[in-house]
């Protein structure tokens, strides 16, 4: 995914946005490598889709790598 981290939503969860829309991403704290990121910092996220169906359907990306 290529886009922007718009805001932190709590416990390693973030709102990611690109030209197609926005979604929740799960990024471990150590993947940031101490780099400051704002809503205007372009990032590339590499990971896998994580879908939970219970209690309700939720789709997010479990990020394995953040590229700046």
C-alpha positions, 0 to 999 in steps of 0.5 A: 500500500502506498499512501499516508498514515493519517492518525493513530487510533490506539494500541498499534492501530492506525488509519491509513489513507490513499487515493482509493479510501482509508482503512485500519492498519496494524503496525508494531511500534518497532517497525517505525525505526524511530522515524517521525511520521506525519499525515503528510509523510508518504509511506509504503506498507507491506503486509497481509490482509487480516479479516475477522468475522466475529463479532462483526466483519473487520478488515485490516492490514497486518503490516510487516514492513514500513518503507519511507 
